[in-house]
């Protein structure tokens, strides 16, 4: 065990105190981009502040990298990578597929993680040894499906529009090979992969805070997650997650054809 599940639950709790009261309410939305739309809300900022405060109080020798307020002590061996609301577009649209992400890296490797969805009262967690679900229906260990064929797979991505030029052609090759493709669930798609309901997630343009927390959750549930070139998913960018090594290899082959 790397980190106690109880501490991951504390992170979920302090974040929920800031996000839930602001969900499905009319609030100020700022745009990070001058061209295009990348929303950020008061809930994003206040939740990250709360998470940082908790981590700093509990582990003062750990570093933190967050989406809203950047990095501190990033040269330390233990660094938390946090996204207070992954899926802000879903959050401002009133759709409960956003989540709070917090992942712990040791010397750059993601070893523990949390995805918390407070509106549905669900936690997806990895303590370093195993991945766990806690929510309606109780507590259970997470385990991916044993799907090995693309023709039997369910694929998720945030939106095909995120892929440009040759990346769109690569993504289309995968989508055309699977049984079912669905869109728009951000971090929830990766959690459903770990839970055994989704087989593939393919995305591009991700930042470390979008993915680090999800890496150990998927890996300790039996899945595989890397960049499109087979490198560490902690590097972010182009990401492919799969329920089994066999399915992962077949997806990589199509993506890199």
BELCORMO-V218459 format. One record per helix or strand of 3 or more residues. SS is the DSSP state (H for helix, E for strand). FROM is the first residue (numbers start at 0). TO is the last residue. Records with the same first field share a line. If there is no record, write none. Layout:
BEGIN
SS = FROM-TO ; FROM-TO
END
This chain:
BEGIN
H = 4-21 ; 41-57 ; 87-91 ; 149-151 ; 159-161 ; 165-174 ; 186-194 ; 207-218 ; 232-234 ; 244-254
E = 28-30 ; 38-40 ; 62-65 ; 69-71 ; 77-85 ; 98-105 ; 108-116 ; 121-125 ; 130-134 ; 137-140 ; 153-156 ; 179-182 ; 199-205 ; 223-226 ; 236-241
END
